[in-house]
Amino acid sequence: MSQQTQIPELDNVGLLRFAWRQLTSMRTALILLLLVGIAAIPGSLVPQRTQNPLQVGQYFKDSPEQARWMDRFYLFDVYGSPWFSAIYILLFVSLIGCVLPRTFEHFKAARALPPVTPKNLSRLEHHETWGPKGNELQLAKDWFKSKRFRVLETNGSISAEKGFTRETGNLFFHLALILILLGISFSSLFGMRGEAIINVGERFVNTSTSYDTLIRGKLFRDSSIPTFMLTADKFVAQYNLETSAPEDYTLDVSLLRDGSTKIEKKTIKVNSPMTIGMTRIYLQANGYAPVVTVRDSKGDVAFQGPVTFLPQDANLRSIGAIKVPDAVPQVGFLGSFLPTYVRDGENGGASAFPKALNPRLLLSVWSGDLGLDSGIPQSVYRLDTSEMAQIGLKGLKPGESYSYEGGSITFEGYVQWVNLNFVADPGKHLALLGGIVAILGLLASLFTRRRRIWIRVGDQVEVAGLAKNAAPGLEVEMQGFVKMLKGEK
């Protein structure tokens, strides 16, 4: 009767140990790293609620049922979803559990002496023998010292080893990945990103309500926002006269810090941000804001001031919407601002250069319900004309007016605006340090050769060498070592 071997069942502790070994294996870490890349794909294909809420709202308006199902799977908030966070945390734990034990083992091995000389050197690579002269051990010891080998000297033999930097670089590379993940996590939790469009001549008070868009970290508090007041004094843009390509942007600002009465003059350029505490202010974009005055049928001013238009091409042809809810009936304007106007048969006009050399404002006038009381959020740069009727078309130069049924509009001129990006990124230094360490560790791992050389002196002189992973270069090194011992040139 055959006996069957019964495999004992794992208890809870054994099951946890098995799961931990699987999680902290290098194979699992690589799989999780691949999953992070795959999981990030929907975030680049589907508009995210934190970055483009208007487009997300349009999704719900166009396909409400599909949008609801997508929202259930957090496709509009991929990077804050439970499943993406789970992959990210598992990768973090896997790397720590995989790399830290290897680091401690490598630290002990790096301080240990080389292994003793094997009894049978003839089985190793580059083995040679010859008759002794009497001073081979001292010559070998001096040579190893000059080449920075670690040396273990025993009776009549020397064991030397070099190239531990290869393993050190490999471990530093993986430790740097943990440092990068820590930096990214720290920035995601405690950082913020905000954008604000400021017209030249206007003031910006740094409070949470002053931003056009503000993305906070999970643990970021509004009390962490530094208090200051910024005034955009002057903006100068330089363009290539032949290609219209931008050559330089310069923004001069006046800065008043909290608790100070001294106004500081600062300059912001595209690659030269201004730093206030942990917050950096970047000059991101620029454009034009036509200044208009809208009057109703009685001649009273219903709207007056600059309206931000968004650039559409390299020559800053800009489009925007002017909404006047206080007029009776309500009126809206769809406009195109052309900094350097030239005639265009298809579109009625185009811009030939980004600077305002011949500005022109092309307007389409609409009358009716603007839909501002419907409760549905609207973009300030678009006009919903579904409940409105077109009542006029006109192109205006600065100072010109256009009268339509129910009122008039005057194109007073224009001001330039700048888009400033405010970034508090407390983990960037950790991520930068991790990136530098990762590159250095990778270089050390790729270009360092680990090898061992032995010499035994008895009736004969025996030498042999061994390169780990068959790394090239040992043969040339052994030839130089043997020639030195034999006294050959």
C-alpha positions in Angstrom: 0.0 0.0 0.0 1.6 3.3 -1.1 2.0 6.0 1.5 0.9 9.5 0.6 2.8 12.5 1.8 0.6 15.0 3.5 1.6 18.7 3.0 1.0 20.6 6.2 -1.3 23.6 5.9 0.0 27.1 6.4 -1.2 28.8 9.6 -1.9 32.5 9.6 1.6 33.5 10.4 3.0 31.3 7.7 0.5 32.7 5.2 1.5 36.3 6.1 5.2 35.4 5.6 4.5 33.9 2.2 2.5 36.9 1.1 5.3 39.2 2.4 7.9 37.3 0.4 5.8 37.5 -2.7 5.1 41.2 -2.3 8.8 42.1 -1.7 10.2 40.1 -4.5 11.8 42.0 -7.4 9.4 40.4 -9.9 6.4 41.8 -8.0 8.0 45.2 -7.9 8.5 45.2 -11.6 4.9 44.1 -12.2 3.6 46.8 -10.0 5.8 49.4 -11.7 4.3 48.3 -15.0 0.8 48.5 -13.5 1.4 52.1 -12.4 2.2 53.0 -16.0 -0.9 51.3 -17.3 -3.1 52.7 -14.6 -2.0 56.3 -15.5 -3.1 55.9 -19.1 -6.8 56.8 -18.5 -5.6 60.0 -16.7 -4.1 61.2 -20.0 -7.1 60.1 -22.2 -10.0 61.2 -20.0 -10.4 64.8 -18.7 -9.7 65.0 -15.0 -12.0 66.8 -12.6 -9.1 68.6 -10.8 -7.6 69.9 -14.1 -10.5 70.5 -16.5 -13.9 70.5 -14.6 -15.7 72.2 -17.5 -14.9 69.4 -19.9 -16.0 66.9 -17.3 -19.2 68.8 -16.9 -19.6 68.7 -20.7 -19.2 64.8 -20.5 -22.1 64.6 -18.1 -24.2 66.9 -20.3 -23.5 65.0 -23.5 -23.6 61.4 -22.2 -25.0 61.4 -18.7 -25.3 57.6 -18.3 -21.9 56.9 -19.7 -20.4 59.7 -17.5 -22.0 58.2 -14.4 -20.5 54.8 -15.0 -17.1 56.4 -15.7 -17.4 58.3 -12.5 -18.1 55.1 -10.5 -14.7 53.8 -11.6 -13.1 57.2 -10.8 -12.1 57.8 -14.4 -12.5 61.5 -13.9 -10.2 61.4 -10.8 -7.7 58.7 -11.7 -4.8 59.8 -9.6 -6.9 60.1 -6.5 -8.8 56.9 -7.0 -8.6 54.0 -4.5 -7.3 51.5 -7.1 -4.5 53.8 -8.3 -3.6 54.6 -4.7 -3.6 50.9 -3.9 -1.1 50.1 -6.8 1.0 53.1 -5.8 1.2 52.1 -2.1 1.9 48.4 -2.9 4.7 49.5 -5.2 6.1 51.7 -2.4 5.9 48.8 0.2 7.4 46.3 -2.3 10.4 48.5 -3.1 11.1 49.1 0.6 10.7 45.4 1.5 12.9 44.4 -1.5 15.7 47.0 -1.3 16.2 47.6 2.4 17.1 44.0 3.4 19.5 43.9 0.4 21.0 47.2 1.5 21.8 45.9 5.0 23.3 42.6 3.6 25.4 44.6 1.1 26.6 46.9 3.8 27.9 43.9 5.8 29.4 42.3 2.7 31.1 45.5 1.7 33.0 45.6 5.0 33.9 42.0 4.9 37.3 40.8 3.7 37.6 38.8 0.4 37.3 35.0 0.5 40.4 33.0 1.2 42.4 31.7 -1.7 40.9 28.5 -3.2 42.9 25.3 -2.9 42.8 24.6 -6.7 43.5 27.8 -8.6 43.9 25.9 -11.9 40.1 25.6 -12.2 39.8 29.4 -12.4 40.2 31.7 -15.3 43.5 33.2 -16.4 45.5 30.7 -14.4 49.3 30.9 -14.8 52.3 29.4 -13.0 56.1 30.0 -13.0 59.1 29.7 -10.8 59.3 32.0 -7.8 61.8 34.8 -7.4 61.2 35.5 -3.7 59.4 38.9 -3.6 56.1 38.2 -5.5 53.8 38.6 -2.5 55.2 42.0 -1.6 55.0 43.2 -5.2 51.4 41.8 -5.5 50.4 43.5 -2.2 51.8 46.9 -3.4 50.1 46.5 -6.8 46.8 45.6 -5.2 47.1 48.7 -2.9 47.8 51.0 -5.8 44.7 49.6 -7.7 42.5 49.9 -4.6 41.8 46.2 -4.1 40.6 44.9 -0.8 43.2 42.4 0.3 43.2 39.3 2.5 46.7 38.0 3.2 47.1 34.4 4.5 50.1 32.1 4.7 51.8 32.3 1.4 48.8 33.7 -0.5 46.8 36.9 -1.1 43.2 37.2 -2.1 42.1 40.5 -3.6 38.7 41.8 -4.6 37.5 45.0 -6.3 34.3 46.3 -7.9 31.8 46.3 -5.0 30.7 49.7 -6.3 28.7 47.8 -8.9 26.4 46.3 -6.3 26.4 49.6 -4.4 25.3 51.5 -7.5 22.5 49.0 -8.1 21.2 49.3 -4.6 21.5 53.1 -4.7 19.5 53.1 -7.9 16.6 51.3 -6.2 16.9 53.4 -3.0 16.7 56.5 -5.2 13.4 55.2 -6.6 12.0 55.1 -3.1 13.3 58.6 -2.5 11.6 59.8 -5.7 8.3 58.1 -4.6 8.6 59.9 -1.2 9.2 63.2 -2.9 6.2 62.8 -5.2 4.0 61.6 -2.3 5.1 64.6 -0.1 4.3 67.0 -2.9 0.9 65.4 -3.6 -0.1 65.6 0.1 1.3 69.0 1.1 1.7 70.8 -2.2 -0.6 73.1 -4.3 -0.9 74.4 -7.8 -2.8 77.5 -8.8 -3.3 79.7 -11.8 -4.4 83.2 -12.2 -4.8 85.6 -15.1 -3.8 89.1 -14.2 -4.2 92.2 -16.5 -1.2 94.5 -16.6 -1.8 97.2 -14.1 -4.0 95.0 -11.8 -3.2 93.7 -8.3 -3.3 90.1 -7.2 -3.8 89.3 -3.5 -2.5 85.8 -2.7 -5.6 84.2 -1.2 -7.3 81.0 -2.2 -10.3 82.9 -3.6 -8.1 84.9 -6.0 -7.0 81.9 -8.1 -8.8 81.0 -11.3 -7.9 77.3 -10.6 -6.5 75.9 -7.4 -5.5 72.2 -6.9 -4.7 71.4 -3.2 -2.9 68.4 -1.8 -4.8 66.1 0.5 -3.1 67.6 3.6 -2.6 71.1 2.3 -4.2 73.9 4.4 -5.1 77.3 3.1 -3.2 78.8 6.1 0.0 77.5 4.4 -0.5 80.0 1.5 2.0 82.9 1.9 0.3 86.3 2.2 1.5 88.9 -0.3 0.2 91.3 -2.9 1.5 91.3 -6.4 1.0 94.1 -9.0 1.8 93.5 -12.7 3.5 96.7 -13.6 4.8 96.1 -17.2 4.9 93.2 -19.6 7.3 93.2 -22.6 7.2 90.5 -25.3 9.8 90.3 -28.1 9.1 88.4 -31.3 11.1 87.4 -34.3 10.1 89.7 -37.2 10.4 87.0 -39.8 8.9 84.0 -38.1 6.7 85.7 -35.4 8.2 83.2 -32.9 8.6 84.6 -29.3 12.1 85.4 -28.3 11.7 86.7 -24.8 9.0 87.5 -22.3 9.6 89.9 -19.3 7.2 90.8 -16.6 8.0 93.5 -14.1 6.1 93.3 -10.8 5.8 95.1 -7.5 5.7 92.8 -4.5 4.4 93.7 -1.0 5.0 90.9 1.6 2.8 90.4 4.6 3.9 92.6 7.5 6.2 94.8 5.4 5.7 98.3 4.1 8.5 98.1 1.6 7.6 97.5 -2.0 10.0 95.2 -3.8 10.6 95.4 -7.6 10.9 91.9 -9.2 11.3 90.6 -12.7 9.8 87.3 -13.9 10.8 85.5 -17.1 9.7 82.2 -18.6 12.7 80.3 -17.2 13.3 82.5 -14.2 10.4 82.2 -11.7 10.0 84.3 -8.6 10.3 82.5 -5.3 8.4 83.5 -2.1 8.9 81.1 0.7 8.0 77.6 -0.7 6.0 79.1 -3.5 7.4 79.6 -7.0 5.6 81.9 -9.5 6.1 81.1 -13.2 5.2 83.2 -16.2 3.2 80.7 -18.2 1.3 82.5 -21.0 0.1 85.9 -22.2 -2.5 87.5 -24.4 -4.8 90.5 -24.8 -8.0 91.7 -23.0 -10.1 94.2 -25.1 -11.5 97.1 -23.0 -15.1 97.7 -23.9 -18.0 99.9 -22.8 -21.5 98.6 -23.3 -24.5 100.9 -23.0 -28.2 100.0 -22.9 -31.1 101.6 -24.8 -31.2 104.5 -22.3 -27.5 105.3 -22.7 -26.6 104.0 -19.2 -23.4 102.0 -18.8 -24.3 98.3 -18.4 -20.7 97.0 -18.6 -17.3 98.5 -18.7 -13.8 97.0 -18.4 -11.3 94.6 -19.9 -12.4 91.1 -21.0 -9.8 88.3 -21.3 -9.6 86.7 -24.7 -7.8 83.4 -25.3 -5.1 83.1 -28.0 -5.8 80.6 -30.7 -2.5 80.7 -32.8 1.1 81.9 -32.8 0.0 85.3 -33.9 -2.3 85.6 -30.9 -5.6 85.7 -32.7 -7.8 85.5 -29.7 -11.4 84.7 -29.1 -13.7 85.4 -26.1 -17.2 86.3 -24.9 -18.6 89.5 -23.4 -21.7 88.9 -21.3 -23.9 91.7 -20.2 -26.7 90.4 -17.9 -27.6 93.8 -16.6 -28.8 95.0 -20.0 -32.5 94.7 -20.8 -32.9 92.5 -22.7 -29.7 90.6 -21.9 -27.0 90.9 -24.5 -23.8 89.0 -25.3 -21.0 89.3 -27.8 -18.8 86.7 -29.4 -15.6 88.4 -30.4 -12.2 87.9 -32.1 -9.3 90.1 -31.2 -6.7 90.5 -34.0 -3.5 92.2 -32.8 -2.2 93.0 -36.3 -5.3 92.9 -38.5 -5.1 91.7 -42.1 -8.0 90.8 -44.4 -8.9 87.1 -44.7 -11.5 86.0 -47.3 -12.5 82.9 -45.3 -12.7 84.2 -41.7 -13.1 87.9 -42.4 -9.8 88.7 -40.8 -6.6 87.3 -39.4 -3.6 88.4 -37.4 -0.2 88.7 -39.1 1.9 89.4 -36.1 1.6 88.8 -32.3 2.2 92.5 -31.3 -0.7 94.9 -31.5 0.4 96.9 -34.5 -3.1 97.2 -36.1 -5.6 95.9 -33.5 -9.1 95.1 -34.5 -12.1 93.7 -32.6 -14.6 91.6 -34.6 -17.9 91.2 -32.9 -21.1 89.1 -33.2 -24.0 90.6 -31.2 -26.6 88.3 -29.6 -29.7 89.2 -27.7 -31.7 87.0 -25.3 -31.3 84.8 -22.2 -27.6 84.3 -21.3 -28.5 81.2 -19.2 -26.6 82.5 -16.2 -29.5 81.6 -13.8 -29.9 78.0 -15.0 -27.5 76.6 -12.4 -25.3 75.0 -15.0 -21.7 76.2 -14.9 -20.5 78.2 -17.9 -17.1 79.1 -19.3 -16.4 82.8 -19.2 -14.8 82.4 -22.6 -17.9 81.0 -24.3 -21.4 82.1 -25.0 -24.4 79.8 -25.0 -26.5 81.1 -27.9 -29.1 78.4 -27.8 -31.7 80.8 -26.4 -30.5 83.9 -28.1 -30.9 85.7 -31.5 -28.1 87.3 -33.5 -28.7 91.0 -34.1 -25.5 92.3 -35.6 -21.9 91.9 -36.9 -19.2 94.5 -36.7 -15.5 95.1 -36.8 -14.1 97.9 -34.6 -10.9 99.8 -34.3 -9.8 101.3 -31.0 -12.1 104.2 -30.2 -14.9 103.2 -32.5 -18.5 102.3 -31.4 -21.3 100.2 -32.8 -24.9 100.8 -32.2 -27.4 97.9 -32.4 -31.0 97.4 -31.5 -31.2 98.0 -27.8 -27.8 99.6 -27.1 -24.2 100.2 -28.2 -20.7 98.9 -27.6 -17.4 101.0 -27.7 -14.0 99.4 -28.3 -11.9 101.6 -25.9 -8.6 99.8 -26.4 -6.8 96.8 -24.9 -4.6 95.7 -22.1 -2.2 92.8 -22.0 -2.7 89.9 -19.5 -0.3 87.3 -18.1 -1.1 83.9 -16.8 0.9 83.1 -13.6 1.3 79.6 -12.3 1.8 79.4 -8.5 3.4 76.2 -7.4 4.2 74.9 -3.9 6.1 71.7 -4.3 7.7 70.7 -1.0 8.8 67.3 -2.2 10.7 68.5 -5.3 14.1 68.5 -3.5 13.7 64.9 -2.4 12.6 63.9 -6.0 15.6 65.8 -7.5 18.0 64.2 -5.1 16.5 60.8 -5.9 16.9 61.5 -9.6 20.6 62.4 -9.2 21.3 59.4 -7.0 19.5 57.1 -9.4 21.6 58.4 -12.4 24.9 58.0 -10.4 23.9 54.6 -9.1 23.0 53.5 -12.6 26.3 54.7 -14.0 28.2 52.9 -11.3 26.3 49.7 -11.9 26.9 49.8 -15.6 30.5 50.8 -15.8 32.0 49.1 -12.7 33.5 45.6 -13.1 33.6 43.3 -10.1 36.5 40.9 -10.1 38.8 38.8 -7.9 42.5 38.0 -8.2 44.5 35.4 -6.2 48.2 34.7 -5.9 49.9 31.8 -4.1 53.6 31.4 -3.6 55.1 28.1 -2.8 57.2 25.8 -5.0 55.6 27.8 -7.8 53.9 31.1 -8.2 50.2 30.6 -9.0 47.9 33.4 -10.1 44.3 33.3 -11.2 41.4 35.6 -11.6 37.6 35.6 -11.8 35.2 38.2 -13.2 31.6 38.3 -11.9 29.0 38.0 -14.7 31.8 37.5 -17.2 32.6 41.3 -17.2 35.2 42.2 -19.8 38.6 43.7 -19.0 39.9 41.1 -16.6 42.2 39.5 -19.2 44.0 42.8 -19.8 44.3 43.4 -16.1 45.7 39.9 -15.5 48.3 40.4 -18.2 49.5 43.6 -16.6 49.6 41.9 -13.2 51.6 39.0 -14.4 54.1 41.2 -16.3 54.6 43.3 -13.1 55.3 40.1 -11.1 57.7 38.7 -13.7 59.5 42.1 -14.1 58.6 42.3 -17.8 58.0 45.6 -19.5 
